[in-house]
Amino acid sequence: MIRVPMIALLLFASLAGCADNSSGHRKGPPQDPADYHGVPTDTRPPSMVPAAP
């Protein structure tokens, strides 16, 4: 008799996963906050480490 509650639970769980607003319409890419200045980049090439003697 555990089959009926288990099937009901699985059905409820599968429907609950689709309950969000997944219409596919998004407002575009996420925007950075106003105080975000970007990631600092290092444009210098890496320095060569001298070979061990």
C-alpha positions in Angstrom: 0.0 0.0 0.0 3.0 2.3 -0.1 2.8 2.5 -3.8 0.0 5.0 -4.0 1.6 7.6 -1.7 4.9 7.1 -3.4 3.4 7.7 -6.9 1.6 10.8 -5.5 4.8 12.1 -4.0 6.7 11.6 -7.2 4.0 13.3 -9.2 3.9 16.2 -6.9 7.7 16.6 -6.9 7.8 16.5 -10.7 5.1 19.1 -11.0 6.7 21.3 -8.3 9.9 21.5 -10.3 8.0 23.1 -13.2 6.1 25.6 -11.1 8.5 28.5 -11.5 8.1 31.1 -14.1 10.0 29.4 -16.8 8.4 31.1 -19.8 11.8 31.6 -21.4 11.4 35.4 -21.6 14.3 37.0 -19.9 15.1 40.7 -19.6 18.6 40.3 -21.1 21.9 39.6 -19.6 22.5 40.4 -15.9 23.7 43.9 -15.2 26.7 44.7 -12.9 26.0 46.8 -9.8 26.8 50.5 -10.1 29.8 50.3 -7.8 31.5 47.4 -9.7 34.6 48.6 -11.5 35.5 45.4 -13.3 38.2 42.8 -12.7 41.7 44.2 -12.7 43.7 42.7 -15.5 47.4 42.2 -15.8 48.6 42.8 -19.4 52.3 42.2 -18.6 53.7 38.9 -19.9 54.8 36.5 -17.2 58.4 36.8 -16.0 60.8 34.0 -16.8 62.1 32.1 -13.8 65.8 31.4 -14.1 66.7 27.7 -14.6 68.1 25.9 -11.6 71.9 25.2 -11.9 
